[in-house]
């Protein structure tokens, strides 16, 4: 049963890399495409920084920080895999690890992360953010990890 969590993390890593590769290498995504009446936008953005493009131009520092955080998450993930319970947290760490590895891989290999999904909302700050699948995996993983901290969900 422990292998399934590792397979999930690696599968998410591969799926996100495949989508980012397609977006990055397909000129159709140089232009933004709108879905759901313009509420969802798909278009290529090469992010040379962290969330929201912060710290662009500091690639080596971003890689170091991201690498350390990814290693910490992987360490906790591997620790939990040795336990019989904590299934919700294991799922969370599988999502978080797969997403973190994919973004870290992009930064190391290309020097940027390919982002491509944005939303039109009433909140101007949120409208400027562009995401990729890894970002959603990381967010969902963090929610599951927090949810798994409660005693009722540990079994």
Backbone as CSV, one residue per row, in Angstrom:
resi,resn,N_x,N_y,N_z,CA_x,CA_y,CA_z,C_x,C_y,C_z
1,UNK,0.820,-1.209,0.000,0.000,0.000,0.000,0.860,1.267,0.000
2,UNK,2.066,1.169,0.551,2.934,2.345,0.604,3.367,2.772,-0.793
3,UNK,3.541,1.816,-1.663,3.999,2.114,-3.016,2.999,2.984,-3.774
4,UNK,1.722,2.845,-3.478,0.712,3.622,-4.197,0.901,5.115,-3.986
5,UNK,1.341,5.514,-2.783,1.536,6.939,-2.514,2.726,7.478,-3.307
6,UNK,3.769,6.682,-3.426,4.932,7.091,-4.219,4.551,7.150,-5.698
7,UNK,3.772,6.172,-6.146,3.313,6.170,-7.539,2.435,7.386,-7.826
8,UNK,1.603,7.755,-6.867,0.758,8.937,-7.046,1.618,10.183,-7.200
9,UNK,2.598,10.360,-6.322,3.474,11.538,-6.401,4.200,11.578,-7.747
10,UNK,4.747,10.455,-8.169,5.481,10.416,-9.440,4.551,10.587,-10.639
11,UNK,3.347,10.048,-10.549,2.369,10.222,-11.628,1.951,11.676,-11.786
12,UNK,1.730,12.369,-10.666,1.379,13.790,-10.722,2.542,14.609,-11.284
13,UNK,3.750,14.267,-10.873,4.952,14.911,-11.390,5.006,14.769,-12.916
14,UNK,4.827,13.565,-13.407,4.889,13.320,-14.854,3.743,13.985,-15.601
15,UNK,2.542,13.930,-15.042,1.385,14.545,-15.702,1.586,16.046,-15.848
16,UNK,2.048,16.687,-14.787,2.250,18.126,-14.852,3.361,18.486,-15.829
17,UNK,4.445,17.723,-15.819,5.519,17.994,-16.784,5.021,17.870,-18.217
18,UNK,4.173,16.883,-18.476,3.640,16.695,-19.828,2.769,17.878,-20.249
19,UNK,1.917,18.346,-19.350,1.055,19.488,-19.673,1.903,20.740,-19.878
20,UNK,2.865,20.987,-18.979,3.713,22.166,-19.121,4.536,22.106,-20.411
21,UNK,5.001,20.921,-20.777,5.758,20.770,-22.027,4.882,21.139,-23.225
22,UNK,3.651,20.652,-23.211,2.728,20.946,-24.318,2.429,22.442,-24.393
23,UNK,2.160,23.052,-23.271,1.860,24.490,-23.245,3.074,25.289,-23.712
24,UNK,4.255,24.939,-23.195,5.470,25.698,-23.476,5.901,25.590,-24.938
25,UNK,5.631,24.460,-25.572,6.109,24.223,-26.934,5.044,24.373,-28.011
26,UNK,3.850,24.761,-27.643,2.767,24.921,-28.604,2.487,26.410,-28.800
27,UNK,2.757,26.946,-29.999,2.552,28.382,-30.220,1.103,28.833,-30.057
28,UNK,0.157,27.893,-30.084,-1.246,28.266,-29.866,-1.441,28.901,-28.493
29,UNK,-0.596,28.536,-27.545,-0.759,29.044,-26.184,0.010,30.331,-25.940
30,UNK,0.617,30.889,-26.994,1.203,32.221,-26.869,0.090,33.251,-26.685
31,UNK,-1.080,32.929,-27.197,-2.271,33.754,-27.014,-3.141,33.136,-25.916
32,UNK,-3.850,33.957,-25.202,-4.724,33.469,-24.131,-6.042,32.985,-24.708
33,UNK,-6.475,31.823,-24.252,-7.765,31.247,-24.636,-8.689,31.311,-23.424
34,UNK,-9.916,31.761,-23.646,-10.854,31.898,-22.536,-11.878,30.773,-22.555
35,UNK,-12.197,30.299,-21.378,-13.212,29.255,-21.189,-14.222,29.751,-20.155
36,UNK,-15.373,29.130,-20.158,-16.428,29.446,-19.179,-16.742,30.932,-19.161
37,UNK,-16.976,31.474,-20.336,-17.327,32.890,-20.424,-16.217,33.822,-19.990
38,UNK,-14.978,33.387,-20.132,-13.834,34.216,-19.780,-13.406,34.106,-18.326
39,UNK,-14.085,33.284,-17.551,-13.721,33.141,-16.137,-12.440,32.340,-15.948
40,UNK,-12.127,31.458,-16.904,-10.886,30.681,-16.874,-10.105,31.038,-18.133
41,UNK,-8.830,31.361,-17.937,-7.976,31.734,-19.075,-6.779,30.789,-19.115
42,UNK,-6.473,30.320,-20.314,-5.333,29.426,-20.531,-4.371,30.118,-21.501
43,UNK,-3.155,30.299,-21.057,-2.131,30.926,-21.886,-0.781,30.788,-21.211
44,UNK,0.252,30.735,-22.005,1.606,30.482,-21.499,2.194,31.701,-20.805
45,UNK,2.772,31.445,-19.626,3.559,32.449,-18.922,4.794,31.762,-18.371
46,UNK,5.946,32.259,-18.746,7.193,31.723,-18.199,7.539,32.529,-16.954
47,UNK,7.440,31.879,-15.821,7.637,32.541,-14.532,9.081,32.332,-14.081
48,UNK,9.868,33.393,-14.108,11.278,33.332,-13.718,11.470,33.600,-12.228
49,UNK,10.373,33.766,-11.515,10.437,34.013,-10.084,9.657,32.961,-9.316
50,UNK,9.140,33.376,-8.175,8.294,32.493,-7.368,6.850,32.906,-7.608
51,UNK,5.975,32.642,-6.662,4.557,32.975,-6.812,4.393,34.449,-7.186
52,UNK,3.625,34.682,-8.228,3.388,36.042,-8.680,4.599,36.697,-9.323
53,UNK,5.624,35.910,-9.654,6.819,36.447,-10.286,7.789,37.117,-9.312
54,UNK,7.512,36.999,-8.023,8.405,37.609,-7.031,9.799,36.986,-7.094
55,UNK,10.786,37.793,-6.840,12.200,37.403,-6.799,12.727,36.942,-8.163
56,UNK,12.091,37.381,-9.243,12.617,37.074,-10.576,14.040,37.604,-10.672
57,UNK,14.894,36.846,-11.317,16.285,37.225,-11.438,17.167,36.633,-10.350
58,UNK,16.564,35.915,-9.425,17.301,35.264,-8.332,17.131,33.751,-8.431
59,UNK,17.336,33.220,-9.621,17.054,31.813,-9.894,17.805,30.866,-8.969
60,UNK,19.083,31.092,-8.753,19.847,30.147,-7.927,19.340,30.137,-6.488
61,UNK,18.977,31.289,-5.959,18.427,31.343,-4.604,17.063,30.665,-4.535
62,UNK,16.250,30.874,-5.563,14.934,30.235,-5.617,15.097,28.720,-5.677
63,UNK,16.045,28.248,-6.480,16.276,26.805,-6.587,16.731,26.241,-5.244
64,UNK,17.636,26.926,-4.577,18.094,26.452,-3.268,16.941,26.385,-2.277
65,UNK,16.178,27.470,-2.177,15.047,27.504,-1.246,14.026,26.426,-1.595
66,UNK,13.647,26.343,-2.864,12.665,25.342,-3.302,13.182,23.931,-3.065
67,UNK,14.469,23.727,-3.323,15.067,22.408,-3.112,15.030,21.994,-1.654
68,UNK,15.374,22.914,-0.764,15.333,22.603,0.672,13.914,22.305,1.122
69,UNK,12.957,23.123,0.706,11.560,22.904,1.093,11.035,21.577,0.535
70,UNK,11.415,21.256,-0.683,10.995,19.990,-1.290,11.597,18.813,-0.537
71,UNK,12.864,18.914,-0.164,13.503,17.840,0.610,12.850,17.649,1.975
72,UNK,12.493,18.738,2.621,11.804,18.649,3.916,10.471,17.930,3.743
73,UNK,9.722,18.310,2.724,8.423,17.664,2.464,8.593,16.187,2.131
74,UNK,9.604,15.891,1.313,9.856,14.493,0.956,10.266,13.682,2.189
75,UNK,11.041,14.290,3.069,11.450,13.610,4.301,10.259,13.260,5.167
76,UNK,9.356,14.210,5.338,8.140,13.952,6.132,7.274,12.905,5.437
77,UNK,7.191,12.987,4.127,6.426,12.012,3.342,6.979,10.607,3.558
78,UNK,8.284,10.462,3.428,8.911,9.144,3.616,8.744,8.647,5.052
79,UNK,8.823,9.551,6.002,8.599,9.190,7.402,7.182,8.634,7.584
80,UNK,6.195,9.326,7.020,4.805,8.879,7.165,4.554,7.553,6.450
81,UNK,5.274,7.304,5.372,5.085,6.044,4.651,5.428,4.839,5.525
82,UNK,6.268,5.049,6.504,6.624,3.972,7.426,5.582,3.728,8.508
83,UNK,4.582,4.563,8.563,3.519,4.447,9.572,2.312,3.725,8.984
84,UNK,1.547,3.082,9.860,0.381,2.333,9.402,-0.844,3.209,9.169
85,UNK,-0.900,4.356,9.791,-2.084,5.214,9.658,-1.730,6.464,8.863
86,UNK,-2.424,7.532,9.097,-2.145,8.833,8.471,-2.383,8.847,6.960
87,UNK,-3.404,8.156,6.510,-3.675,8.054,5.071,-3.981,9.413,4.435
88,UNK,-4.701,10.263,5.153,-5.029,11.580,4.598,-3.755,12.404,4.419
89,UNK,-2.884,12.360,5.412,-1.620,13.089,5.310,-0.715,12.495,4.231
90,UNK,-0.716,11.194,4.094,0.084,10.569,3.032,-0.392,11.039,1.661
91,UNK,-1.700,11.104,1.485,-2.247,11.617,0.222,-1.830,13.070,0.023
92,UNK,-1.910,13.862,1.087,-1.508,15.265,1.007,-0.044,15.420,0.631
93,UNK,0.817,14.635,1.272,2.239,14.732,0.956,2.559,14.188,-0.434
94,UNK,1.783,13.228,-0.917,1.970,12.751,-2.298,1.665,13.880,-3.282
95,UNK,0.563,14.586,-3.069,0.209,15.717,-3.925,1.263,16.821,-3.832
96,UNK,1.618,17.176,-2.612,2.572,18.249,-2.397,3.937,17.905,-2.997
97,UNK,4.394,16.685,-2.782,5.703,16.266,-3.302,5.711,16.231,-4.823
98,UNK,4.678,15.664,-5.433,4.612,15.625,-6.898,4.629,17.011,-7.505
99,UNK,3.854,17.924,-6.927,3.809,19.293,-7.425,5.119,20.037,-7.217
100,UNK,5.691,19.890,-6.020,6.941,20.587,-5.711,8.076,20.087,-6.599
101,UNK,8.138,18.785,-6.816,9.193,18.223,-7.672,9.073,18.733,-9.106
102,UNK,7.845,18.847,-9.604,7.656,19.305,-10.973,8.112,20.754,-11.145
103,UNK,7.717,21.616,-10.224,8.148,23.011,-10.318,9.657,23.145,-10.115
104,UNK,10.219,22.371,-9.195,11.660,22.402,-8.967,12.410,21.913,-10.215
105,UNK,11.908,20.867,-10.827,12.515,20.343,-12.059,12.551,21.432,-13.131
106,UNK,11.421,22.120,-13.325,11.368,23.202,-14.313,12.414,24.267,-14.015
107,UNK,12.495,24.669,-12.760,13.452,25.723,-12.397,14.884,25.282,-12.675
108,UNK,15.199,24.037,-12.331,16.562,23.537,-12.532,16.882,23.342,-14.010
109,UNK,15.939,22.806,-14.760,16.176,22.463,-16.169,16.081,23.681,-17.093
110,UNK,15.074,24.542,-16.857,14.801,25.634,-17.783,15.121,27.018,-17.218
111,UNK,15.176,27.132,-15.913,15.362,28.440,-15.297,14.058,29.186,-15.074
112,UNK,12.958,28.569,-15.394,11.634,29.162,-15.186,10.613,28.047,-15.010
113,UNK,9.447,28.432,-14.506,8.322,27.504,-14.373,7.252,27.946,-15.365
114,UNK,6.672,26.995,-16.053,5.606,27.292,-17.006,4.274,27.336,-16.253
115,UNK,3.654,28.514,-16.245,2.322,28.692,-15.674,1.356,28.963,-16.813
116,UNK,0.078,28.610,-16.618,-0.831,28.731,-17.767,-2.299,28.904,-17.431
117,UNK,-2.719,28.804,-16.180,-4.141,28.932,-15.831,-4.331,30.163,-14.962
118,UNK,-5.244,31.033,-15.371,-5.606,32.175,-14.533,-7.129,32.282,-14.511
119,UNK,-7.614,33.074,-13.578,-9.049,33.194,-13.367,-9.456,34.660,-13.368
120,UNK,-10.660,34.927,-13.857,-11.238,36.261,-13.740,-12.181,36.229,-12.547
121,UNK,-11.849,37.020,-11.556,-12.613,37.061,-10.315,-12.897,38.518,-9.955
122,UNK,-13.687,38.746,-8.935,-13.879,40.123,-8.465,-12.636,40.683,-7.748
123,UNK,-11.638,39.835,-7.507,-10.453,40.237,-6.751,-9.292,40.498,-7.700
124,UNK,-8.907,41.750,-7.864,-7.893,42.155,-8.830,-6.563,41.446,-8.611
125,UNK,-6.160,41.281,-7.364,-4.878,40.616,-7.081,-4.881,39.171,-7.564
126,UNK,-5.969,38.481,-7.357,-6.075,37.089,-7.791,-6.076,37.001,-9.319
127,UNK,-6.643,37.967,-9.977,-6.700,37.970,-11.442,-5.314,37.999,-12.077
128,UNK,-4.333,38.562,-11.378,-2.977,38.665,-11.930,-2.170,37.390,-11.752
129,UNK,-2.615,36.480,-10.893,-1.863,35.251,-10.634,-2.122,34.227,-11.734
130,UNK,-1.075,33.506,-12.104,-1.175,32.452,-13.107,-0.621,31.179,-12.473
131,UNK,-1.324,30.085,-12.655,-1.012,28.830,-11.989,-0.689,27.733,-12.998
132,UNK,-0.209,26.606,-12.480,-0.082,25.377,-13.255,-0.641,24.233,-12.400
133,UNK,-0.681,23.040,-12.951,-1.217,21.908,-12.189,-0.456,21.681,-10.893
134,UNK,0.852,21.840,-10.925,1.642,21.648,-9.709,1.176,22.554,-8.588
135,UNK,0.845,23.788,-8.932,0.371,24.720,-7.909,-0.918,24.210,-7.266
136,UNK,-1.804,23.660,-8.090,-3.051,23.108,-7.549,-2.776,21.862,-6.706
137,UNK,-1.832,21.025,-7.150,-1.453,19.843,-6.362,-0.894,20.273,-5.009
138,UNK,-0.037,21.283,-5.017,0.578,21.764,-3.774,-0.495,22.317,-2.834
139,UNK,-1.411,23.116,-3.368,-2.477,23.681,-2.527,-3.371,22.583,-1.962
140,UNK,-3.775,21.647,-2.809,-4.637,20.551,-2.344,-3.898,19.687,-1.327
141,UNK,-2.627,19.439,-1.562,-1.828,18.657,-0.626,-1.731,19.338,0.725
142,UNK,-1.507,20.639,0.725,-1.424,21.386,1.980,-2.737,21.319,2.748
143,UNK,-3.854,21.425,2.035,-5.166,21.323,2.693,-5.342,19.935,3.311
144,UNK,-4.992,18.890,2.559,-5.117,17.527,3.094,-4.196,17.305,4.300
145,UNK,-3.003,17.833,4.249,-2.078,17.680,5.374,-2.654,18.350,6.618
146,UNK,-3.171,19.558,6.454,-3.799,20.252,7.591,-5.021,19.497,8.083
147,UNK,-5.846,19.046,7.163,-7.039,18.276,7.530,-6.641,16.991,8.248
148,UNK,-5.561,16.365,7.809,-5.098,15.123,8.409,-4.530,15.288,9.802
149,UNK,-4.291,16.520,10.226,-3.778,16.771,11.569,-4.826,16.527,12.646
150,UNK,-6.096,16.555,12.260,-7.143,16.334,13.247,-7.198,14.869,13.630
151,UNK,-7.529,14.594,14.861,-7.516,13.208,15.364,-8.540,12.324,14.643
152,UNK,-9.650,12.911,14.230,-10.703,12.124,13.600,-10.273,11.563,12.241
153,UNK,-9.325,12.208,11.555,-8.962,11.772,10.198,-7.651,11.017,10.153
154,UNK,-7.054,10.728,11.266,-5.734,10.066,11.245,-5.797,8.592,10.907
155,UNK,-6.914,7.957,11.055,-6.988,6.525,10.826,-7.167,6.121,9.424
